[in-house]
Amino acid sequence: MFRDALKKLRLRASILFLLISFFILVDEAIKEEYVFDPNDLVNPCITHEKLFVIFFAIGMILGLRRRR
């Protein structure tokens, strides 16, 4: 029972992080009129691109399923 609850929580967290990353791209498209600029990844400041990569990676990692 605890294992099922943990799986549901991981799935919900994964979906939440992926939705946040999607909304970051939408915000970037509205404000900057482009979606993703790889040059902003090397910028020392926090950028939309860095936030997108972080949230997308967390969402994908949480969404992975273990096989036993």
C-alpha positions, 0 to 999 in steps of 0.5 A: 500500500505504501509502495503504491502511494509512493508511485502515485506521488512520484508520477504526480510530481513528475507531471508537475515538473514537466508542466512547469517546464512547459510553462517556462517555454511558453513564458519564454516564447511570449516574453522573448519571442523565441523558445530556446536559445542554447547560448543562454545555458552558458550565461552565469545568470539564471535564465529560462533555459536553465530552469527549463532544463532543470525542471524537465530533467527532474520530471523525467527522472521522477517519471522513470519506472523501476523494473524488478 
